[in-house]
């Protein structure tokens, strides 16, 4: 894996230690520092080495094993001690600077904040261990838009003093240039405000040198020819070019410091070509004297900016969506490669749970979660989970995840076996096994959340004659739902495609039953053959309706009822008898055709990055296609075939007040020669007034207004693509009475193009490249033997309509359950005396304790040496009492929303300070020390706060800083962690070794 | 300038001094030497850096100032002392090896041997001075065919033990592979035979690595991935690839040593990419053990070959012409850029003369011939004088020559002024000045040859009332020839094109008169206004004939008479009344159209490199165009306009028995969309029986037989292009009675496509690129302001018909005079008493002495420190008494030629041992020491001979080695240099300082 961004500053090394030779040998003076009364051009030598894009990460590394900055960690472990000493010397002198310091430069749209934290922590740990260095600078120069969570959480909370990035909307950039506001103080969190702000600079033109200053081997920029004995001496000309470019940049920049990013993708393969020219430029430009050129780093630049005592404009919200020019919105990649995105999300939740189990069992050197952690870290790269890599590279990421998963699975199984202690626990879905030989199937269900969960689970079984008992031997209600052909054939197809074999057995039913699992613990359930006829699980009633039938069907068990109008094949009425919400809801599918701009003057196709629709097409359910209703005591399902390549199940579960929609989409047809981007729309009567909310990396919700940007007067050229936003947790909208929320199971793009309607893009299949470098059409294809067809994806979305002000509880708590689904393990057991032989339930925390509803343990991980890394996240936002997020344009009516916002936080009960009792989180261990550390755990939190630069902002504050709340330091005796809204606190905890009892 | 080829062998430096690090750090074992009982794969790391091709030499250097092997001399002078010490250490250890060692890798077809010697001497001097190293290996891997002179003169005579090259005919290569005869002992000289032989190896496929072993940055070959922790581990696969490639090469190679040229054009820009892979390959291949891989150099390889005691096939003659595949004969470049070729040749002769004058005057640090020497050295590069560079690069070479010339011109003028001693001597043609103001024009004429010369010279004058006196005041006969319009307008055009101005005065006449100049000396002549009417120079009689007139006109003054048939506009009869040769001669012009293969399956256009005619077109003299005859006492001229773009003058001079043809060709018309290659044919009745002779680099003549190769059964696919050969001195043919010789004024391509006829290609203008990398059509264009037209070239050829056995005297002696034309300087003088004020004649050698007719001083140059470098060249060949040059195919009749060859040398009088008296060559100095040195003057000759490897050859010798003659060592008292036929002997001579008199 690689630490993607490492700064280089070789200047001194290039010229130091040189003997003054004969007259021909030039010694260039590159020792120049800052000159206060001149324009200072900070030359920052850098290379941007994607950890996978056109080639896989390893192909990039071994194929160009040639430069210190490329895939630093891989390179580092191959080096001799002598070379390591040289590098350490360069790092200590400041000539080589680590910035960002994650394992990759993660994406900011399709990534979940927990993954971002994990991958940054991995990289920072490596740098700390090897160099005792704490990176100070955020460096996200290539990701395709920038998130609020990146700025405050992966920026300020990591201890960065500044944050630099390259890609912001072309209209925004133009305005910022004219206002000298490319550099701002960014307050990304409404809850944490100025306590989590960061100095943030967008570069004038991505992350390249000024035109004419590219010095890679074979680059065409004129080199400085300063040998008068050779032809084409050009020193003055090049100095003039330099000064002109510097002055141009100074004209759009505050203070007399500008930064030049001297490098771009995969440069410095032969660093001398750059440094030779930079040496000369510094030497001759400073002889010229008009401007001051110096070797610099982002740290030096940041300190120079800070030293000017300048006040900076404030930036809130984020930089999405990103368009690099007209009609070129990079909003397609929010959905590109939906299967990979889902795989990453599943692995993310699994990694969280697996580390908990690893901690409970005790970390092993041989089998652990490291490989999965590495694979997940790389997968966060901005050409990985984004879906903007070539197909073979996407395959490589998936392969790495699968290898990591396999190793973690062994760990998980052995941990559960160890905890149970039931031998031969297997995580592999064994539930399809025949139970006829008198065997019982034991299902072990692990809950990685800090609160007890009651859920309906479903397990495929081959026989209907089954019965379920809980771990106390009590029979519990269960329901059998027949597996429909669509699922069975899809299952067989995928087994054939990925395992190369046809399944021996085909399950006939889903067996559904309600389970209850303690916090950070497991429960066990036993599935066995029903001994008496009639005693077995309840079979669902199944009714099939044809579209010709004119009837309405109601489904639902408790408070929530849905009524489907069968003649239209559509849901029509949503009624919650508890909350008294009644709503007419319609769900539909449609697709956009990908724009083919090949023959345009300024060609811009739709592609992996870019969403550029060429028309909207509603998919009407096919004539004479039936809908099937399955009903039973636990689950009601409405199955609908939307067309030949879209199948949908609407599911209601006993005890739950949300609707679960499962969809199967694909292969998207391309026989007509056009690519398609498939969306679903859920339409309500919510009077959303152009406004909706989407999450930032699954964390803070940000207000979005259709065809509007807070920072500039938007010129609308793409009324759909330009209103798309990334969604990792969910999207919602509201009016004075109601909130309508949709949650997702992976990163997708979505919007509200019509008031009251939420639209999600589910799948993309395109036939053209969009000219952003990947040079491959996003046409995902699966081949079984020689039969290739477009990728079929399967996913879920969840929606709920709440009374105004009551939606966040579901979005936050259930959202966390989507991220951390219950984890199953299975075992077969002869006879029924097994209960006596093992521990049927377990909780990692004190059995009397549960974490507050507004807190999640997002990391619980044993470190080398027995210490534990613990991260606690408050899940709710505090919105402040005077917080005005955006300046509404006068054309927009101010609605009730504004007033409510004045009152309080996201949730009236849960957006409050809360406490976690560490002693109860670790009931079996004795805590000897709790150190609060930075988010990436590479320094003490107090040290980080002490060093933090405090930037001045211009204009009146829009938020009363006094309202900002933070949890107090942890009292070493009480060991209670206080968490303010949206706060994440990170601790390294030490235990007294060998406490009296373990587990 | 650059020493083009430098061997790299970094292996030890890569792995030496490395600490044994942690397990991940690999130390590769690359210390492997030769293993006698295995197949040894000599990995020779090299890069081939053209000193100009697509970019100029300086552009290549400063644009990629990044690697030790590139343009070594330029790089070297920029280095610190510390770096120089590192390099010296590498050179001393053998890790870095200088091979070839010239300033460039000169071409072998379009170069004159004197230039080849000079440029090699310059490079060898640099290497000797800086490193005390004498290169042992010839390395001509890229030139487009290989010459006999290269092998024996620039190979064996320089002291090389072996010589490696890349390009030989594809048919030849195929046969040599099957016979394992790519490696031979090459005896390039008929005269010197085994005393000048060299081990010579053609590589199996040019000079690249085996397919799949290219390791430059960004190359696609699979790198050795030996980290089992990363994906795609491929060590065994790569070892297998290596072994397979080695075995394949071993199968076509004698002995168990093969060489891999690990590099190609402009590689090792970042050497680590290569050495990392080579390290790994050596390590793992040797662990595998099937073959032995080692870091090597051409020296180590040569020694390994020698140690096997193998016998090698003998190769004689040369490797021209070169075709790299069917229909792809690289014979176009023999003529490409004829103006540049002429410029190089003019400068070459001038450089020789200028160094003589520099010696006579005493070398100055400020103004000297160094810059011209450097420019000429670079111009010998195989993409320089060849004409295969881009246009702007050709311009750069010309510019360098012009700068060098300007500096040398100052030196020449001041030397002559110093010798005269007449103030203000100017070399600039001042003869056009008006003489009416009572001024005289003094013409100083320098002869750089060692024998006295009597020639007719011509000077343009503006007035016809002039008279010429010799330096003793005696009036001498002169003749005025009117300048025809074609010349005047061409002159004005070129002045405008190159100087940007229109000439103020236009000369009206050529003033011709006979001069006599002593060896290495000058004479003076005075041109003044005729004082008496009628006493002035004789005006030529001028007659104009129209093609309609039916008459025959005879021209000529003495023995040689030509008769022109005016109604055909053609010469018809050639009669020499002394030698009794009578011959019907026809001269014609024609052109080939350049093949356009763009749409072929295997495209092959005609272009800068490749001659591929698509049809032959005879140019018929235009109807009704007149011929003009000018006659007078000294010169007779026949002016003929062949067509609108070809003009020709046939010239006979008093006292000379050859015909001089001056031609003006161009702009070659391209309005019809086809490129053209313009040729002239001179047709006689000589019964040449498919056989003709062309020189090798202006030195040895080599027999050529049409549609035949001595080394293999030629498959003829290009009956014209495949019979073209390079010509630098001349071409001749013979039958039992006569010899017909044509000499040239520059490098051209030529052949005999029809018996009795000699064809020369004079000009090429093509519209397509021939796909050999230059990527530019050879369409030379001259622009005056905005008016651009095709290049017009002007040149001369000379022909003579002699009785059998008498031609060589003219070819050799007059050929030397073409190379070293008389050099003019001018001065104006008031009155006529100037004779008393200066020395009107001078000879650098003893006034009683003249060098033998068969010897030329090809170098007389003062070295730093007052020593003198002297090279004496015997000009005649010794052919031996049993020498059979080629095995005649049975289909060819053996003619008289064979018998005559059995008898004696090239000339019955002059192919003999001869002597030069050094004391008389330096009459004004006292010689203190004469050291005979190698041809490139970098080691004592005796030391060179002592070290020389003596290679074994297979089969019976075709030549009696005992017949080979060499001059004996110089007796330090007698100081007489003995020269055998074709021998060139090089001496460094020291003088007693401050002898009694100088000059």
Interface residues (C-beta under 8 A of the other chain):
Chain A: X17 X18 X19 X21 X22 X24 X25 X26 X56 X58 X59 X61 X62 X63 X64 X65 X66 X74 X77 X78 X79 X80 X81 X82 X84 X217 X218 X223 X225 X227 X230 X231 X232 X269 X270 X272 X273 X276 X396 X399
Chain B: X17 X18 X19 X21 X22 X24 X25 X26 X56 X58 X59 X61 X62 X63 X64 X65 X66 X74 X77 X78 X79 X80 X81 X82 X84 X217 X218 X223 X225 X227 X230 X231 X232 X269 X270 X272 X273 X276 X396 X399
